Every structure is written in C-alpha cells, then in structure tokens.
C-alpha cells in the first residue's frame, strides 16, 4: 500500500477555481448558465462535475492502478478527432460537445483498482474513507472537503463478500467561510452512486487507455480535465452485447416485478458502435470469454438478437419496444436515437460483420470493419514469393494483469 498521506487529493483544483467560486451559489450559477440544453441541463452537469471531482480526489489521494468503466465514461471514449454523425447530434446546437450531450445520462461512478490483489474490500474501503467524512466527525472533517471546499463528501457504502463496494457518496454543498469543522449546509445534498469492483470482475481485453477527453463536460476555471485510465472499449461493448442476449441478470437494486432487462445497455451499445473504434481481435476475445465464463454459453445467438424481444421459444416476452420508448421520453438526448428495431439491427450488424472480419481489422463508425492501411497495401501489392517473410513470433498479448508491486501508478489526470 502506498503512503497516502503524502498525496494531495485536491491536486486537480487550481487557485483559479477558488478565486472564481468563493461560494457554492456562484459555482452553481456558473454551471446553470452553461448547461441550458434540454439534453444537458444543470442537474446533469452538477452530478457529472461532482462525480469527476470525487473520482479525482480518490485517485489523487490513493494512487492505485485505478480504471473507470460504466456509462459515465462513455463521453470519454470517442476519439478527439472523430467527425460526429450529422444524424446523431443534439436537436439544437450548444457549446457542450456532443460526446457528452448524446450519451445516456449516467449518475453512478464505476471503478476498479487493478493493483489490489488481497483484502480488496478492506483496502478500497480505506481509500474511500480517506476522502469522505461521517456526520459529526469533526476530527476528520477536512478529509471530506471537495470541489475546492464547496462541498463535503460522506459515504454510505457496503462491502460485499466478493470485495465489491457499493453505495452512495453524498455531496453536501457548504459555506466554506466557517472552516471544515463548522461547515453549514447551503443547498440540498446531491447523491452519487458508487460501485467499485475487484479486478476479477473487470477483465481487460486490450490494454486500458487514457480517456480521450475529460469525463466532465463543462470547462470550469481551475478544474483540471479528469482523464483517468479506462476499461477497454472492447470489454465494455462485450459486457453489454453479451448481457442483452440472455436472461436479465439479478440486480442489487429494487426493481419492478415481471419480465425486464437492462434496456439502458442497448442505448450504450448504439452510442459506442456509432462513435467508437475497436479492434476485432480484442472484440472477439472479449465476447468469447463473456459468454463462456460469465454466462456459461457457447456463444451469441445467430443471428444476434436481444433476449425476449421476438417471442422466441424458451424466452420470456420482455417489453423492449415500450421500455425503449419510455427511456427516450424521459431523457431528451435519446430522442435522436432510432427506435428499438433499428438499434437491435445495428447491434446485430456489428456482430455479424465481426465474424468475417480479419483479426487486425478495426471498427470504423459509419464504415464497418476495415483492415489497417498496412493490410490494404499488402493486398494491393503482394510480395513476390522469394520475398515473403518467414514464420514470425506471435505478438505479445496486451497486459491484462495488474502491474508488478512497486510499479509507478498512472496519473489519474493529464
């Protein structure tokens, strides 16, 4: 374990932030003025900023080999030079990048510390405790301060037998003038759901990579971009594609009785295949392991379909179409997504084309699976027989294990 006392949890907050926002009301006004779009309002923006701030504080204070996954990370996946599809833009132009606006609203923070291999729940709970405070615990009050002193974080989390930690981080806006021990609430608290899984629940197919852009969609003076290492896109896509092809998994949350599924994942799949690149070899491996190890199946249905949508033998009748319509009505940015049948066809096409793509192919949104330029050159200009290379050593597999003890962790921000 690292000596966490020597790490500043506020290193992502510069003096410009405190100068610009001496109070919560001034900060909230700044956010409200910039988050006016129906698809990206102040409530969504505040949740995103606070979640990014808490994640940065946790990573700065306890510099493990953290990665972020889940839907909150979706806006950070499309490449910065990606040309956004004209039919996949907000209804009205606004100053917030479409990567943030068009992703499904997500208010939970999903993390994993890859380098913790023993007593996972104990160590992660210590990490959470280092940046939160319990009500009335004035001796540790300063540890819970966040967002330049404008909020205080407290945690209501549970450690499961697997080591997973789930619960809620409560961000209470406060008046910083009275000091950490006498902080006075100045607004309603904001809850942030948190889910920290152990490494055996977060398999990596392809190397983890830095976020392409901050997980926070609004530029804030003095708040550095929060760009943590990310769960590979192939891993996240495979999780969702595989999960939707079988019965709905159990949930730790209370849900309505009757047939249901993770409808939200279909929107996330559509977002990724419309905006993100992924390598065929990693995608195939991720799908194979997901189906065989996690779900005990030989593979995906052929042709691909989501479970319960077509009254197929042995499947419950899941109300996909009505549920998708409800999601679209509840979240304005989803109005620009197609209907259920079109999204299912897009996912099925992605999977079908993958089966015939070469291992070195890359998914290019809008163009399908394309071989790299070097492969295209080789096809156009084949080598003479005498110049063909001999057998080669297979390429090294990408790292899927935590770093060796003592290896320097990656920085959580750029």
SEDOKE-570502 format. One record per residue (C-alpha): x, y, z. Coordinates in nm, 2 decimals. Example, Ala and Ser with C-alpha at 12.3 -4.5 7.8 and 13.67 -1.06 7.14 Angstrom:
BEGIN
+--------+--------+--------+
:     px :     py :     pz :
+--------+--------+--------+
:   1.23 :  -0.45 :   0.78 :
:   1.37 :  -0.11 :   0.71 :
+--------+--------+--------+
***
This chain:
BEGIN
+--------+--------+--------+
:     px :     py :     pz :
+--------+--------+--------+
:   0.00 :   0.00 :   0.00 :
:   0.12 :   0.35 :  -0.08 :
:   0.18 :   0.61 :   0.18 :
:  -0.14 :   0.80 :   0.11 :
:  -0.07 :   1.08 :   0.35 :
:   0.18 :   1.23 :   0.10 :
:  -0.07 :   1.27 :  -0.18 :
:  -0.28 :   1.58 :  -0.22 :
:  -0.64 :   1.49 :  -0.31 :
:  -0.70 :   1.84 :  -0.44 :
:  -0.42 :   1.85 :  -0.69 :
:  -0.67 :   1.88 :  -0.98 :
:  -0.81 :   2.20 :  -0.83 :
:  -0.61 :   2.52 :  -0.90 :
:  -0.62 :   2.86 :  -0.74 :
:  -0.83 :   2.99 :  -1.03 :
:  -1.12 :   2.78 :  -0.90 :
:  -1.12 :   2.93 :  -0.56 :
:  -1.09 :   3.28 :  -0.70 :
:  -1.38 :   3.23 :  -0.94 :
:  -1.60 :   3.05 :  -0.70 :
:  -1.58 :   3.17 :  -0.34 :
:  -1.93 :   3.02 :  -0.27 :
:  -2.15 :   2.74 :  -0.38 :
:  -2.41 :   2.97 :  -0.52 :
:  -2.16 :   3.14 :  -0.75 :
:  -2.04 :   2.80 :  -0.87 :
:  -2.40 :   2.67 :  -0.93 :
:  -2.49 :   2.99 :  -1.12 :
:  -2.18 :   2.93 :  -1.35 :
:  -2.29 :   2.58 :  -1.42 :
:  -2.66 :   2.68 :  -1.48 :
:  -2.56 :   2.95 :  -1.73 :
:  -2.37 :   2.69 :  -1.94 :
:  -2.60 :   2.39 :  -1.91 :
:  -2.92 :   2.52 :  -2.06 :
:  -2.97 :   2.25 :  -2.32 :
:  -3.27 :   2.02 :  -2.26 :
:  -3.03 :   1.72 :  -2.32 :
:  -2.77 :   1.85 :  -2.08 :
:  -2.92 :   2.06 :  -1.80 :
:  -2.77 :   2.19 :  -1.47 :
:  -2.87 :   1.88 :  -1.27 :
:  -2.69 :   1.65 :  -1.51 :
:  -2.39 :   1.88 :  -1.53 :
:  -2.36 :   1.91 :  -1.15 :
:  -2.38 :   1.54 :  -1.10 :
:  -2.11 :   1.49 :  -1.36 :
:  -1.88 :   1.76 :  -1.21 :
:  -1.91 :   1.63 :  -0.86 :
:  -1.86 :   1.27 :  -0.97 :
:  -1.55 :   1.37 :  -1.16 :
:  -1.42 :   1.57 :  -0.86 :
:  -1.48 :   1.28 :  -0.62 :
:  -1.31 :   1.04 :  -0.86 :
:  -1.01 :   1.27 :  -0.90 :
:  -0.98 :   1.31 :  -0.52 :
:  -0.99 :   0.93 :  -0.47 :
:  -0.73 :   0.87 :  -0.73 :
:  -0.50 :   1.16 :  -0.62 :
:  -0.52 :   1.05 :  -0.25 :
:  -0.48 :   0.68 :  -0.31 :
:  -0.28 :   0.64 :  -0.64 :
:  -0.37 :   0.27 :  -0.71 :
:  -0.39 :   0.14 :  -1.06 :
:  -0.75 :   0.28 :  -1.10 :
:  -0.96 :   0.24 :  -1.41 :
:  -1.31 :   0.38 :  -1.48 :
:  -1.58 :   0.19 :  -1.66 :
:  -1.96 :   0.21 :  -1.68 :
:  -2.18 :   0.45 :  -1.87 :
:  -2.04 :   0.76 :  -1.70 :
:  -1.72 :   0.70 :  -1.91 :
:  -1.90 :   0.69 :  -2.24 :
:  -1.83 :   1.05 :  -2.34 :
:  -1.45 :   0.99 :  -2.29 :
:  -1.44 :   0.71 :  -2.54 :
:  -1.49 :   0.87 :  -2.89 :
:  -1.16 :   1.00 :  -3.04 :
:  -1.10 :   1.37 :  -3.02 :
:  -1.07 :   1.39 :  -3.40 :
:  -1.39 :   1.19 :  -3.46 :
:  -1.63 :   1.36 :  -3.70 :
:  -1.97 :   1.34 :  -3.54 :
:  -2.25 :   1.19 :  -3.75 :
:  -2.50 :   1.46 :  -3.86 :
:  -2.80 :   1.24 :  -3.76 :
:  -2.65 :   1.19 :  -3.41 :
:  -2.63 :   1.54 :  -3.29 :
:  -2.84 :   1.74 :  -3.03 :
:  -3.16 :   1.88 :  -3.17 :
:  -3.03 :   2.24 :  -3.11 :
:  -2.66 :   2.34 :  -3.13 :
:  -2.50 :   2.43 :  -2.79 :
:  -2.15 :   2.48 :  -2.66 :
:  -2.12 :   2.14 :  -2.49 :
:  -1.95 :   1.87 :  -2.70 :
:  -2.19 :   1.62 :  -2.85 :
:  -1.99 :   1.34 :  -2.69 :
:  -2.14 :   1.45 :  -2.35 :
:  -2.48 :   1.56 :  -2.47 :
:  -2.56 :   1.25 :  -2.67 :
:  -2.45 :   0.99 :  -2.42 :
:  -2.73 :   0.85 :  -2.20 :
:  -2.75 :   1.02 :  -1.86 :
:  -2.55 :   0.83 :  -1.60 :
:  -2.51 :   0.93 :  -1.24 :
:  -2.30 :   0.64 :  -1.10 :
:  -1.93 :   0.60 :  -1.07 :
:  -1.79 :   0.26 :  -1.16 :
:  -1.42 :   0.20 :  -1.07 :
:  -1.17 :  -0.08 :  -1.02 :
:  -0.83 :  -0.07 :  -0.85 :
:  -0.63 :  -0.33 :  -1.06 :
:  -0.33 :  -0.35 :  -0.84 :
:  -0.51 :  -0.45 :  -0.51 :
:  -0.49 :  -0.83 :  -0.51 :
:  -0.55 :  -0.91 :  -0.14 :
:  -0.82 :  -0.79 :   0.11 :
:  -0.97 :  -0.59 :  -0.17 :
:  -1.27 :  -0.46 :   0.02 :
:  -1.07 :  -0.36 :   0.32 :
:  -0.82 :  -0.16 :   0.12 :
:  -1.08 :   0.01 :  -0.10 :
:  -1.29 :   0.10 :   0.20 :
:  -0.98 :   0.27 :   0.35 :
:  -0.94 :   0.46 :   0.02 :
:  -1.30 :   0.58 :   0.03 :
:  -1.27 :   0.67 :   0.40 :
:  -0.96 :   0.88 :   0.32 :
:  -1.17 :   1.13 :   0.11 :
:  -1.50 :   1.12 :   0.30 :
:  -1.62 :   1.20 :   0.65 :
:  -1.90 :   1.08 :   0.88 :
:  -2.16 :   1.33 :   1.01 :
:  -2.03 :   1.48 :   1.34 :
:  -1.68 :   1.36 :   1.29 :
:  -1.51 :   1.70 :   1.32 :
:  -1.16 :   1.54 :   1.38 :
:  -1.16 :   1.42 :   1.02 :
:  -1.37 :   1.70 :   0.88 :
:  -1.11 :   1.82 :   0.64 :
:  -1.08 :   1.49 :   0.47 :
:  -1.43 :   1.51 :   0.33 :
:  -1.40 :   1.85 :   0.18 :
:  -1.42 :   1.86 :  -0.20 :
:  -1.46 :   2.09 :  -0.50 :
:  -1.23 :   2.35 :  -0.36 :
:  -1.40 :   2.34 :  -0.02 :
:  -1.76 :   2.40 :  -0.16 :
:  -1.89 :   2.05 :  -0.07 :
:  -1.84 :   1.79 :   0.19 :
:  -1.84 :   1.42 :   0.09 :
:  -1.98 :   1.15 :   0.32 :
:  -2.01 :   0.78 :   0.23 :
:  -2.29 :   0.53 :   0.29 :
:  -2.13 :   0.21 :   0.14 :
:  -2.14 :  -0.16 :   0.19 :
:  -1.85 :  -0.40 :   0.15 :
:  -1.97 :  -0.73 :  -0.01 :
:  -1.81 :  -1.08 :   0.04 :
:  -1.66 :  -1.06 :  -0.31 :
:  -1.47 :  -0.74 :  -0.21 :
:  -1.71 :  -0.52 :  -0.42 :
:  -1.81 :  -0.19 :  -0.26 :
:  -2.14 :  -0.03 :  -0.35 :
:  -2.33 :   0.26 :  -0.20 :
:  -2.39 :   0.63 :  -0.22 :
:  -2.15 :   0.92 :  -0.18 :
:  -2.34 :   1.23 :  -0.06 :
:  -2.21 :   1.57 :  -0.17 :
:  -2.34 :   1.83 :   0.07 :
:  -2.29 :   2.19 :  -0.05 :
:  -2.15 :   2.40 :   0.24 :
:  -2.05 :   2.75 :   0.33 :
:  -1.66 :   2.74 :   0.33 :
:  -1.63 :   3.05 :   0.54 :
:  -1.68 :   2.87 :   0.87 :
:  -1.40 :   2.61 :   0.84 :
:  -1.42 :   2.24 :   0.79 :
:  -1.53 :   2.17 :   1.15 :
:  -1.83 :   2.41 :   1.14 :
:  -1.94 :   2.37 :   0.78 :
:  -2.30 :   2.48 :   0.72 :
:  -2.53 :   2.33 :   0.45 :
:  -2.63 :   2.58 :   0.18 :
:  -2.82 :   2.36 :  -0.06 :
:  -2.98 :   2.02 :  -0.10 :
:  -2.73 :   1.73 :  -0.08 :
:  -2.65 :   1.55 :  -0.41 :
:  -2.62 :   1.17 :  -0.41 :
:  -2.36 :   0.99 :  -0.63 :
:  -2.39 :   0.62 :  -0.67 :
:  -2.06 :   0.43 :  -0.65 :
:  -1.97 :   0.08 :  -0.75 :
:  -1.60 :  -0.04 :  -0.70 :
:  -1.55 :  -0.39 :  -0.84 :
:  -1.25 :  -0.62 :  -0.77 :
:  -1.02 :  -0.70 :  -1.07 :
:  -1.16 :  -1.05 :  -1.13 :
:  -1.50 :  -0.88 :  -1.21 :
:  -1.34 :  -0.64 :  -1.46 :
:  -1.15 :  -0.84 :  -1.73 :
:  -0.94 :  -0.64 :  -1.97 :
:  -0.93 :  -0.73 :  -2.34 :
:  -0.68 :  -0.50 :  -2.48 :
:  -0.48 :  -0.25 :  -2.27 :
:  -0.65 :   0.01 :  -2.05 :
:  -0.61 :   0.35 :  -2.20 :
:  -0.64 :   0.72 :  -2.11 :
:  -0.97 :   0.88 :  -2.15 :
:  -0.98 :   1.07 :  -2.48 :
:  -1.14 :   1.37 :  -2.31 :
:  -1.24 :   1.47 :  -1.95 :
:  -1.53 :   1.28 :  -1.80 :
:  -1.66 :   1.63 :  -1.71 :
:  -1.84 :   1.80 :  -2.00 :
:  -1.82 :   2.17 :  -1.89 :
:  -1.49 :   2.36 :  -1.87 :
:  -1.45 :   2.51 :  -1.53 :
:  -1.18 :   2.76 :  -1.44 :
:  -0.92 :   2.59 :  -1.22 :
:  -1.07 :   2.24 :  -1.26 :
:  -0.82 :   2.03 :  -1.45 :
:  -0.96 :   1.78 :  -1.70 :
:  -1.03 :   1.45 :  -1.53 :
:  -0.89 :   1.18 :  -1.77 :
:  -0.84 :   0.86 :  -1.58 :
:  -0.74 :   0.52 :  -1.73 :
:  -1.04 :   0.35 :  -1.88 :
:  -1.18 :   0.00 :  -1.92 :
:  -1.11 :  -0.10 :  -2.29 :
:  -1.40 :  -0.03 :  -2.53 :
:  -1.40 :  -0.39 :  -2.64 :
:  -1.45 :  -0.51 :  -2.28 :
:  -1.74 :  -0.27 :  -2.22 :
:  -1.91 :  -0.34 :  -2.55 :
:  -1.88 :  -0.72 :  -2.50 :
:  -2.02 :  -0.69 :  -2.15 :
:  -2.33 :  -0.52 :  -2.28 :
:  -2.38 :  -0.72 :  -2.60 :
:  -2.34 :  -1.05 :  -2.42 :
:  -2.57 :  -0.95 :  -2.13 :
:  -2.85 :  -0.84 :  -2.36 :
:  -2.85 :  -1.18 :  -2.55 :
:  -2.96 :  -1.38 :  -2.24 :
:  -3.20 :  -1.35 :  -1.95 :
:  -3.17 :  -1.04 :  -1.74 :
:  -2.92 :  -1.08 :  -1.46 :
:  -3.02 :  -1.02 :  -1.10 :
:  -3.00 :  -0.67 :  -0.96 :
:  -2.89 :  -0.54 :  -0.62 :
:  -3.15 :  -0.26 :  -0.66 :
:  -3.52 :  -0.30 :  -0.61 :
:  -3.69 :  -0.34 :  -0.95 :
:  -4.05 :  -0.38 :  -1.06 :
:  -4.17 :  -0.74 :  -1.08 :
:  -4.22 :  -0.92 :  -1.41 :
:  -4.00 :  -0.97 :  -1.72 :
:  -3.75 :  -0.69 :  -1.76 :
:  -3.40 :  -0.63 :  -1.89 :
:  -3.11 :  -0.38 :  -1.89 :
:  -3.28 :  -0.16 :  -2.15 :
:  -3.03 :   0.12 :  -2.09 :
:  -2.75 :  -0.10 :  -2.23 :
:  -2.90 :  -0.10 :  -2.58 :
:  -2.86 :   0.28 :  -2.59 :
:  -2.50 :   0.25 :  -2.47 :
:  -2.42 :  -0.02 :  -2.74 :
:  -2.56 :   0.21 :  -3.00 :
:  -2.36 :   0.51 :  -2.88 :
:  -2.04 :   0.31 :  -2.89 :
:  -2.08 :   0.15 :  -3.23 :
:  -2.18 :   0.49 :  -3.38 :
:  -1.88 :   0.68 :  -3.23 :
:  -1.60 :   0.45 :  -3.11 :
:  -1.33 :   0.24 :  -3.27 :
:  -1.24 :  -0.11 :  -3.15 :
:  -1.00 :  -0.39 :  -3.27 :
:  -1.16 :  -0.71 :  -3.40 :
:  -0.92 :  -0.94 :  -3.21 :
:  -1.00 :  -0.78 :  -2.88 :
:  -1.37 :  -0.78 :  -2.95 :
:  -1.38 :  -1.14 :  -3.04 :
:  -1.18 :  -1.25 :  -2.73 :
:  -1.40 :  -1.03 :  -2.51 :
:  -1.72 :  -1.18 :  -2.65 :
:  -1.59 :  -1.53 :  -2.62 :
:  -1.49 :  -1.50 :  -2.26 :
:  -1.80 :  -1.31 :  -2.16 :
:  -2.03 :  -1.58 :  -2.30 :
:  -1.83 :  -1.89 :  -2.19 :
:  -1.71 :  -1.77 :  -1.85 :
:  -1.97 :  -1.53 :  -1.72 :
:  -2.28 :  -1.68 :  -1.88 :
:  -2.19 :  -2.04 :  -1.95 :
:  -2.30 :  -2.02 :  -2.31 :
:  -2.12 :  -2.14 :  -2.63 :
:  -2.16 :  -1.81 :  -2.79 :
:  -2.40 :  -1.54 :  -2.90 :
:  -2.73 :  -1.63 :  -3.08 :
:  -2.70 :  -1.64 :  -3.46 :
:  -2.82 :  -1.41 :  -3.59 :
:  -2.78 :  -1.18 :  -3.29 :
:  -3.09 :  -1.06 :  -3.11 :
:  -3.16 :  -0.93 :  -2.77 :
:  -3.33 :  -1.17 :  -2.53 :
:  -3.71 :  -1.16 :  -2.51 :
:  -3.78 :  -0.93 :  -2.80 :
:  -3.92 :  -1.17 :  -3.06 :
:  -4.13 :  -1.43 :  -2.87 :
:  -3.87 :  -1.69 :  -2.94 :
:  -3.91 :  -2.04 :  -2.79 :
:  -3.77 :  -2.06 :  -2.44 :
:  -3.75 :  -1.68 :  -2.39 :
:  -3.97 :  -1.47 :  -2.18 :
:  -4.16 :  -1.19 :  -2.35 :
:  -3.97 :  -0.87 :  -2.25 :
:  -4.14 :  -0.54 :  -2.33 :
:  -3.84 :  -0.39 :  -2.52 :
:  -4.02 :  -0.16 :  -2.75 :
:  -4.23 :   0.01 :  -2.49 :
:  -3.94 :   0.03 :  -2.25 :
:  -3.71 :   0.19 :  -2.51 :
:  -3.99 :   0.44 :  -2.59 :
:  -4.01 :   0.53 :  -2.22 :
:  -3.64 :   0.58 :  -2.19 :
:  -3.65 :   0.81 :  -2.50 :
:  -3.93 :   1.01 :  -2.35 :
:  -3.75 :   1.05 :  -2.01 :
:  -3.41 :   1.16 :  -2.15 :
:  -3.43 :   1.43 :  -2.42 :
:  -3.09 :   1.34 :  -2.57 :
:  -3.22 :   0.99 :  -2.65 :
:  -3.49 :   1.14 :  -2.88 :
:  -3.22 :   1.14 :  -3.16 :
:  -3.16 :   0.76 :  -3.11 :
:  -3.35 :   0.53 :  -3.35 :
:  -3.63 :   0.30 :  -3.23 :
:  -3.57 :  -0.04 :  -3.08 :
:  -3.58 :  -0.24 :  -3.40 :
:  -3.32 :  -0.01 :  -3.57 :
:  -3.09 :  -0.03 :  -3.26 :
:  -3.12 :  -0.40 :  -3.25 :
:  -3.04 :  -0.43 :  -3.62 :
:  -2.73 :  -0.21 :  -3.58 :
:  -2.60 :  -0.43 :  -3.30 :
:  -2.67 :  -0.74 :  -3.50 :
:  -2.49 :  -0.60 :  -3.80 :
:  -2.19 :  -0.51 :  -3.58 :
:  -2.17 :  -0.87 :  -3.45 :
:  -2.24 :  -1.03 :  -3.79 :
:  -1.96 :  -0.84 :  -3.97 :
:  -1.72 :  -0.92 :  -3.68 :
:  -1.75 :  -1.29 :  -3.76 :
:  -1.59 :  -1.24 :  -4.11 :
:  -1.35 :  -0.95 :  -4.02 :
:  -0.98 :  -1.02 :  -4.01 :
:  -0.82 :  -1.01 :  -3.66 :
:  -0.63 :  -0.70 :  -3.75 :
:  -0.94 :  -0.51 :  -3.86 :
:  -1.07 :  -0.21 :  -3.67 :
:  -1.43 :  -0.10 :  -3.64 :
:  -1.47 :   0.24 :  -3.80 :
:  -1.80 :   0.40 :  -3.71 :
:  -2.01 :   0.45 :  -4.03 :
:  -1.78 :   0.23 :  -4.24 :
:  -1.77 :  -0.10 :  -4.06 :
:  -1.47 :  -0.33 :  -4.00 :
:  -1.17 :  -0.21 :  -4.20 :
:  -0.82 :  -0.36 :  -4.22 :
:  -0.54 :  -0.13 :  -4.13 :
:  -0.36 :   0.06 :  -4.40 :
:  -0.07 :  -0.19 :  -4.39 :
:  -0.30 :  -0.48 :  -4.47 :
:  -0.46 :  -0.29 :  -4.76 :
:  -0.12 :  -0.21 :  -4.90 :
:  -0.02 :  -0.58 :  -4.88 :
:  -0.34 :  -0.69 :  -5.06 :
:  -0.28 :  -0.44 :  -5.34 :
:   0.09 :  -0.51 :  -5.37 :
:   0.17 :  -0.87 :  -5.26 :
:   0.53 :  -0.96 :  -5.21 :
:   0.70 :  -1.19 :  -5.46 :
:   0.73 :  -1.55 :  -5.33 :
:   1.10 :  -1.51 :  -5.26 :
:   1.04 :  -1.20 :  -5.05 :
:   0.76 :  -1.33 :  -4.84 :
:   0.86 :  -1.33 :  -4.47 :
:   0.91 :  -1.65 :  -4.28 :
:   0.73 :  -1.75 :  -3.97 :
:   0.72 :  -1.48 :  -3.71 :
:   0.70 :  -1.49 :  -3.33 :
:   0.34 :  -1.43 :  -3.23 :
:   0.29 :  -1.08 :  -3.09 :
:   0.29 :  -1.03 :  -2.72 :
:  -0.06 :  -1.03 :  -2.56 :
:  -0.17 :  -0.70 :  -2.42 :
:  -0.13 :  -0.66 :  -2.04 :
:  -0.44 :  -0.79 :  -1.86 :
:  -0.29 :  -0.82 :  -1.52 :
:  -0.22 :  -0.55 :  -1.25 :
:   0.14 :  -0.40 :  -1.26 :
:   0.41 :  -0.56 :  -1.05 :
:   0.44 :  -0.44 :  -0.69 :
:   0.62 :  -0.11 :  -0.67 :
:   0.54 :  -0.01 :  -1.03 :
:   0.46 :   0.36 :  -1.05 :
:   0.08 :   0.41 :  -1.10 :
:  -0.05 :   0.61 :  -1.39 :
:  -0.16 :   0.96 :  -1.31 :
:  -0.54 :   1.00 :  -1.29 :
:  -0.54 :   1.33 :  -1.48 :
:  -0.35 :   1.48 :  -1.77 :
+--------+--------+--------+
***
